[in-house]
Amino acid sequence: MSYLQLDQLTKSYAKQTILQNINLKLKQGEFLALLGPSGSGKSTILKILAGIEAPDAGEIRLAKRLLNPVAAHQREIVLLFQQPYLFPFLSVAENIGFGLKARKVAKKLIDQKVAELLDLVELSGMQQRKPQQLSGGQQQRVALARALAVQPKVLLLDEPLSSLDPEIRVSLQGVIARLHRELQMTTIIVTHDLSEALALAERTALLINGSLVADLPSIELFERPPNRAAAQFVGVGAIIAGQLQGTTFNSQLGQFNGNFAPNTVSLAIRPEHIQINNPASQPSIAAQILERRYLGERWEYRLQAAEQVITVREAGQTPREIGQTVDLHFPPQQLFALAD
Amino acid sequence: MSYRIIVWVLALILLVPIAIFLVYAFAQGWFFPALWPERWDSALFLRQLADPQLRRAFGQSLIIATGVSMLALMFGYPAARVLELQTFRGRGLIYGLFFLPTVVPSVATGIGLNIVFLRLGLAGTLLGVMLVHLIPVLPYVVLTLGSSFARYDRNYEHQAAVLGASPWFVFWRVSVPMLLPSLVVAGVLAFLISWSQYVLSLLIGGGKIITLPMLLFSAASGGNQSLIASLSLIFITPLLLLLGLVARYLGSPATGATPRP
């Protein structure tokens, strides 16, 4: 039973299509990452959900209720922007209590709630500070507390961590994950960072040029992207074009046997699954190393094989020489079919 | 360093007239070649203050200027907001039209509107004078507010709305505080311009509405320098008080930018 439902959402600005027939369903308490490159329309989806922008076509439903005609302030969906947007003329406590005050909650209750929330985001005792006196990470935590104060039915996070230092980003990812575990609030986070999606969300929807190209458990999207667009975004070692005859896939890089879906025209494999110079494995294909770089723990090589450039990641050893010719082996059980 | 000198020279140029008013208003028996007046006397000034005609003019000026500030903000806020935050065809033209009154002589405007205001029954009323003052006032109010809206980040309002704040709550609790400095400056400008209006008040007031500049004008043609000086002092005192009150907002940047951590 879906709690939040987006049906055929379409939006364009001045003849440029931003979103095309977006369909998404979320269960109550689910944590979804909306992943995609910048300009893919991710933030627009959140703005439409929050009621800041209207879709050209399509419906949004929350617990079966049609949200399209409902004004932003009555939707009970809170959007957290990339910037904290703390009101500079209010104290930290007044900022957190803002939504409660708008709902005419008694002052005593607001104070109590503010103290609880400050505790939750680990900023106790900062009630009287002004936003300008806080660090970027602290400001974003206050913004998070302010959003949680009104107990929204859906929490939308629009890259709230992207402007922060890496260290603070990781620690705030922890805070967000913990809050989701404790509060079980239906949450969508927009991010262009695959690792952030993997770290936070059980499910990831991949948006490219205004269309959803994948909607899968995050780990599955990473390990077995379903199509070319998804494979290119999450990064695979090679996309192998060819033809399936029976159970044999014929390609420039050789023949692969496996249980592939009928009409498969391309296979892919993750870079860490391709093996280099494994004499026990047959068949293999000769490739020349073009470039290498150290990723920490692993070396990444770019190799030329037939007419294709292939990426391989190998666990940290002494690096292989550039220009060297090696044998590549694609373990059949690691190959997966792409839909296009 | 040279800038500081310029600032001091400017300050001197601005302060000297006030000093002269003070001297003329309170000096008695100051004849050539005496370096200093014979005595100081506040009797004339106090007599002026007690004058019922002056009190009435002062009160009416105060009501008109205050009313004009309010009306100008009421009309100027939505105008500036739409002109700066929305893009539409003819935006530049409408912006230009707002400034037309600043180039048309107010005598022309006043005589032209006199007939309209007579028909509408607004001539000779406080409301009529307030409305006609809006013509020279609004361009400055729209310009002042517009420059703030140009740097205004509407996401503060969006953030408030998604937190559950109604449009009314957002206006009073977010937009107004965010724009407070420029609202204050625009309001003060409106007050100053209205306070000094002479021609339009005369033409639309039709002699029924007497404002301070009218008394000042007739005193000026009378040539009694002590009288002119004391009237001038009475004229500028509220303005100085007002400027003093809002000094901290003058020259302060418009808000809307995210404060630096």
Contacts between the chains, C-beta under 8 A, distances in Angstrom:
chain1	res1	chain2	res2	distance
A	50	B	158	7.7
A	50	B	162	4.8
A	51	B	161	7.4
A	51	B	162	7.1
A	52	B	158	4.8
A	52	B	161	7.3
A	52	B	162	7.1
A	71	B	161	7.8
A	72	B	158	7.3
A	72	B	161	4.2
A	72	B	162	5.4
A	73	B	161	4.8
A	73	B	162	7.2
A	73	B	163	7.8
A	73	B	164	5.2
A	73	B	165	5.6
A	73	B	166	5.5
A	73	B	167	7.6
A	73	B	170	7.9
A	74	B	164	7.7
A	75	B	162	7.4
A	76	B	164	7.4
A	77	B	162	6.7
A	78	B	162	5.2
A	78	B	163	6.2
A	79	B	158	7.6
A	79	B	159	7.6
A	79	B	162	4.8
A	81	B	155	5.9
A	81	B	158	8.0
A	81	B	159	6.6
A	83	B	155	7.4
A	83	B	258	5.5
A	84	B	258	7.7
A	85	B	153	7.8
A	85	B	155	5.6
A	85	B	156	5.5
A	85	B	159	4.3
A	85	B	258	7.3
A	87	B	156	6.8
A	87	B	160	7.8
A	87	B	174	6.5
A	87	B	177	7.3
A	87	B	178	7.8
A	88	B	178	7.9
A	88	B	255	6.5
A	88	B	259	4.7
A	89	B	177	4.5
A	89	B	178	7.3
A	89	B	180	7.7
A	89	B	255	7.9
A	98	B	160	6.9
A	98	B	163	5.7
A	98	B	165	7.3
A	98	B	173	7.7
A	99	B	163	3.6
A	99	B	164	4.8
A	99	B	165	7.2
A	101	B	173	7.9
A	102	B	160	7.5
A	102	B	163	6.5
A	102	B	164	4.9
A	102	B	165	4.0
A	102	B	166	7.0
A	102	B	169	5.1
A	102	B	173	7.6
A	103	B	164	5.7
A	131	B	259	6.0
A	132	B	259	4.1
A	132	B	260	6.8
A	132	B	261	7.0
A	134	B	261	6.0
A	135	B	261	5.2
A	136	B	261	5.1
A	138	B	261	7.8
A	139	B	261	6.1
A	146	B	163	6.8
A	147	B	163	7.2
A	150	B	163	5.8
A	150	B	164	5.5
